[in-house]
Amino acid sequence: MKQYALLRILLACFLLYIAWPSIHGEVVQLSSLFWAGWLFFFLLVVGSNLATLLRMTKPPVMEQDTSRQYQLEKN
């Protein structure tokens, strides 16, 4: 389902928008490491959802359409 992947991308972008001012203000190495990890996780989330939107991967099992499989098994 495209709308779930799109909603997850929008939520991730919103969280980045909220966190962006804090990212530039940090000078301690530990906090910089935390924000680098956070940005890596953000890119991972956006990339995986873009792959789902572009149909490069299968959607998660909960989002797969089962009605089509049911019709194939019925025939």
C-alpha positions as CSV (number, residue, x, y, z in Angstrom):
1,M,0.0,0.0,0.0
2,K,1.5,3.2,-1.2
3,Q,-0.1,5.5,1.3
4,Y,1.5,3.8,4.3
5,A,5.0,4.1,2.8
6,L,4.3,7.7,1.9
7,L,3.0,8.5,5.4
8,R,6.1,7.0,7.0
9,I,8.3,9.1,4.7
10,L,6.3,12.2,5.7
11,L,6.6,11.4,9.4
12,A,10.4,10.9,9.1
13,C,10.7,14.2,7.3
14,F,8.6,15.9,10.0
15,L,10.9,14.5,12.7
16,L,13.9,15.7,10.8
17,Y,12.4,19.2,10.6
18,I,11.9,19.2,14.3
19,A,15.4,17.9,15.1
20,W,17.3,20.0,12.5
21,P,17.9,23.1,14.8
22,S,19.4,20.8,17.5
23,I,21.8,19.1,15.1
24,H,23.7,22.3,14.3
25,G,24.0,23.4,17.9
26,E,25.9,20.4,19.2
27,V,29.7,20.5,19.6
28,V,30.4,17.6,21.9
29,Q,31.7,14.5,20.2
30,L,29.2,12.1,21.8
31,S,26.2,14.3,20.8
32,S,27.6,14.5,17.2
33,L,27.9,10.7,17.2
34,F,24.2,10.5,18.3
35,W,23.0,12.8,15.6
36,A,25.1,11.0,13.0
37,G,23.4,7.7,14.0
38,W,20.0,9.4,14.0
39,L,20.6,10.8,10.5
40,F,21.7,7.3,9.3
41,F,18.5,5.8,10.7
42,F,16.5,8.6,9.0
43,L,18.2,7.7,5.6
44,L,17.5,4.0,6.2
45,V,13.8,4.6,6.9
46,V,13.4,7.0,3.9
47,G,15.3,4.7,1.6
48,S,13.4,1.5,2.5
49,N,10.1,3.3,2.1
50,L,11.1,4.8,-1.3
51,A,12.1,1.2,-2.4
52,T,8.6,0.1,-1.4
53,L,7.0,3.1,-3.3
54,L,9.0,2.3,-6.4
55,R,8.2,-1.4,-6.1
56,M,11.8,-2.4,-5.8
57,T,11.0,-4.6,-2.8
58,K,7.8,-6.4,-1.6
59,P,5.7,-4.5,0.9
60,P,5.6,-5.8,4.4
61,V,3.4,-8.9,5.0
62,M,0.8,-6.9,6.8
63,E,0.4,-4.6,3.8
64,Q,0.3,-7.2,1.0
65,D,-3.0,-7.6,-0.8
66,T,-4.5,-11.1,0.0
67,S,-7.7,-10.8,-2.0
68,R,-5.8,-11.5,-5.2
69,Q,-4.2,-14.6,-3.7
70,Y,-7.6,-15.8,-2.5
71,Q,-9.0,-15.5,-6.0
72,L,-6.1,-17.4,-7.5
73,E,-6.5,-20.2,-5.0
74,K,-10.3,-20.3,-5.6
75,N,-9.9,-21.0,-9.3
